């Protein structure tokens, strides 16, 4: 894969929120540094070519995977990401589905951890109102990735993305 940029960003999206977040993240990090891939169009095996990765996943309904992620889910078990530093972001609806907020991001976290990835980019739970989430760290003080809710907190997403990306720059540089 020639002309590869330093960061590979892979997302699945049905309503465009996760895609729009991918584009915003790329813009903040610098489009010249990020290759963006829709997992509906690009095999997940491409992720193995990158040492810095970002995965974006929305949670659907009652803690379910988005359809494109559901389709490629078994491929995650075949990935070797032991060389990679990986960050996650998720889209969820904390008001409509407060018991399952960002569950899919938690499921993806565990799959990538099993694939050997070094996971970075945890995000504090302050500023959110939800009942439960599979995307929480063991101490329940952070999400395992950037938590976005463009359904009810769209006005906060850009600032969250900018702050998160500043921590990613440091994490990615520290792990080179």
C-alpha positions, 0 to 999 in steps of 0.5 A: 500500500503505497502513499499511505498516511500515518493514521488509518481511520476506519468507521461504519455509518448508517446515518452519516454521524459517524462518517461526519465525525471521521471527517472532523477528526481527520480535519483536526489531525490534518487531512494530510495525516489521515487515510479514512476508510468506510468499512463497507468499502474497505477490508479491515485487513487494511488496518494492519498496514497502520501503526496508528489507528482510529476506529469509529462505531455507532451503537444502534438501538439496544446496544447493537452493532451498526450493520456494516460492523456486524457484517465484518465483526468476525474479521476482527478476530483475524487481525494482528494489531500488536504493533498498533496504537489504537483509539476509538470513538463512538456515537450513541444516544444517551437520552433515547437509549440510556441503558446501552449508551455506546455499548458497541464501542465497548464491544469493539474495544474488547475485540481490539484488545484481544487483537493485541492493540495498545489502546489510547484515547480514553474519555471522561464520563463527566458531561453525559447522562446515561444509565449504563454502558459497556464502553466504560473503563473498569473504574467507570470514570472514563469511556474507552474512547471518545464519546459522541452524542450527535443526537442530543449534544451535537453542539459539544462534538467539535470541542470534544473532537478537538480536545481528544485529538490533541491527546491522540497526537501525544499518544501516537507520538509517544508510541512510535 
